[in-house]
């Protein structure tokens, strides 16, 4: 079925099929996602996942602004950093708003 479809497309376009696109997979650096216990983070934030989102979003914005002009070549996700800070007790648990 697929071969018939490809043959039909070749006849319609009047040329050979486009070359397949190749993608390069980049290695992950500083993958800290598995270290985050989301249930624990929700409990720390007061048991409400929406408060957790507000707390983490605010801290992630602060981290992103602080590191904007930093010329580090390593990429550290500010959301993951904020979650790890909350989980370790380094972050104030009061949501803004």
N, C-alpha and C positions, 0 to 999 in steps of 0.2 A: 504494500500500500504506500509506504513512504517512498519507495523507488519510483512508483508511478507519479506521485506528487512532484518529486524532484524533476523527473523527466518533463512533466507538464510545465513546470516553471522555467526550465531551460528553453523549451520551445517558445514559450511566451516572451521571455526576455531576449531570446535570440543569441544568447552567449552562455559561456560556462558559468557554473555557480560561483559565488563569491568565496574566496578562501576563508577557511574557518578562523575565527578570532581566537588567539591564544592569550591566556591571562597568566600573569606572573603572581604567584602567591608569596606575599611578604611574610617573613617570620614575625611572630608576635613578640614584642618586647614588654617587659614589666607587666605581664598578665597577672593581675592580682585579684581577679574576679572570684575565683574559687575560695578565697580566704574570707569572703563576706558571708555572714550568717544573716540573711534578710529578716528572718523571724525575730532574731535578737534585736536587730535595729528597729523594727516596728515596736517591740516591747519597750525599748529604751526611749523611743519618741513618744511614749504614752499610750501605746496600743492602737494608734490610729495611723493607717498608712498614708493618709492625706497630709497629716502633720509631718510625717517623715519626708514626704516629697518636698514640702515647703522648707524644712530645715536643711535638707541636703541641697536643694536648688540654690538657696541663699549662700551657703558655704561654697558650693562649686563656682558660683559667680565670683565670689571673693578670690578664690584660688586662681581662677582663669585670668582675672584682672591683674593679680599680683605676678603671675608667671608670663604675662603677655610679652613683656619686653625682655624676659629672661632668654638667653641664647643657648639653652640646653638642647642637645640633639636628641635626648631621650624624650619620649612622649609619655607623660603621666596623665591619665584621665582624671580631671578634677572631681568628677562624680564618684569615682572609685575611692579617691583620696578622702573625700568628705565622708563617705560611708565607713571607711576604715577608722577615721578620726572619731566618729560617733560611737562605733563599736568598741573602741579602746577607752572611751571616756574622756577624750581630749576636747570634745565639742560641746558647747552649751546647747541644751535641749529645748530652748525656747524658740518657737517659730515666729517669724515676723509677719505682722498683718493682723 
